[in-house]
Amino acid sequence: MKKWLRNNEKGFTLIEMMVVMLIISVLLVITIPNITKHNQNINKKGCGAYKKMIEAQVQAYQMDLGKYPSSIADLVQAKYLPENAGGCPGGETKIVVGPGGAVTEETVTGP
């Protein structure tokens, strides 16, 4: 007669699996808010670096052509910036080139 139940089978019990799932859940609850906080900080620093890069391109444009660009479009047209230039990482801020080559940030509102 065969034994249908084996007493020496290896494996995890339901309680052990639940403890592991609880530990993973607690780690996720702790790390997710920290990741989103750091993501906003990274976007802010990225926007500052992007603004400095555009300021450098405005200066290069002025030195090469003897005048300041009136907009980002002038820099794009003269091939100083790529086609999709103007927006900061995260999409909440855009960079604007004003009169005299002044580079400023504007908050994007609406869709």
C-alpha positions in Angstrom: 0.0 0.0 0.0 1.4 3.4 -1.0 1.6 6.3 1.3 -0.2 9.3 -0.1 1.2 11.8 2.3 4.9 12.3 2.7 6.2 13.8 6.0 9.5 14.9 4.7 8.5 17.1 1.7 10.4 20.3 1.4 8.7 23.6 0.7 7.4 26.8 2.2 4.4 26.9 4.4 1.6 29.4 4.0 2.7 31.3 7.1 6.3 31.7 5.7 5.0 33.0 2.4 2.8 35.5 4.2 5.7 36.8 6.3 7.8 37.3 3.1 5.0 39.1 1.4 4.5 41.3 4.5 8.2 42.2 4.5 8.2 43.1 0.8 5.1 45.2 1.3 6.6 47.2 4.1 9.8 47.8 2.1 7.7 49.1 -0.8 5.7 51.4 1.4 8.9 52.9 2.7 10.7 53.3 -0.6 8.0 54.5 -3.0 7.5 58.0 -1.3 11.3 58.5 -1.2 11.6 57.7 -4.9 8.9 60.2 -5.9 10.5 62.9 -3.7 13.9 62.3 -5.4 12.3 62.4 -8.8 11.0 65.9 -8.3 14.4 67.0 -7.1 16.1 65.4 -10.1 13.7 67.2 -12.5 14.3 70.6 -10.7 18.1 70.2 -11.1 17.7 69.0 -14.6 15.7 72.1 -15.5 18.5 74.3 -14.0 21.1 72.6 -16.1 19.0 72.8 -19.2 18.5 76.6 -18.6 22.3 77.0 -18.3 22.8 75.1 -21.5 20.4 77.4 -23.4 22.1 80.4 -21.9 25.4 79.1 -23.3 23.8 78.6 -26.7 22.4 82.2 -26.6 25.9 83.5 -26.0 27.3 81.3 -28.8 24.5 82.6 -31.1 25.4 86.2 -30.2 29.1 85.8 -30.7 28.6 84.1 -34.1 25.9 86.3 -35.5 26.4 89.6 -33.6 22.9 89.7 -32.3 20.8 88.0 -29.6 18.1 85.5 -30.6 14.5 86.7 -30.0 13.2 83.2 -29.2 14.0 79.6 -28.8 12.8 79.2 -32.4 15.7 81.3 -33.6 18.2 79.0 -31.8 16.5 76.0 -33.3 16.4 77.4 -36.8 20.1 78.3 -36.6 20.8 74.7 -35.4 22.0 75.8 -31.9 19.3 73.6 -30.3 17.5 70.5 -31.4 13.9 70.6 -32.8 12.2 69.7 -29.5 14.0 72.4 -27.4 12.3 74.5 -24.8 10.8 72.2 -22.2 12.3 71.1 -18.9 12.4 67.5 -17.7 9.1 66.8 -16.1 7.2 69.1 -18.5 6.0 71.6 -15.8 8.4 74.4 -16.8 9.6 75.7 -20.2 12.5 77.9 -21.0 11.9 81.2 -22.8 14.4 83.5 -24.5 13.4 87.1 -24.4 14.7 90.4 -25.6 18.4 90.9 -25.2 18.9 87.1 -24.9 17.4 87.0 -21.4 16.7 83.3 -20.5 13.8 82.7 -18.1 11.6 79.9 -16.8 7.9 79.9 -17.2 5.4 77.5 -15.5 3.3 75.6 -18.0 -0.4 75.9 -17.2 -3.2 74.1 -18.9 -3.1 71.2 -21.3 
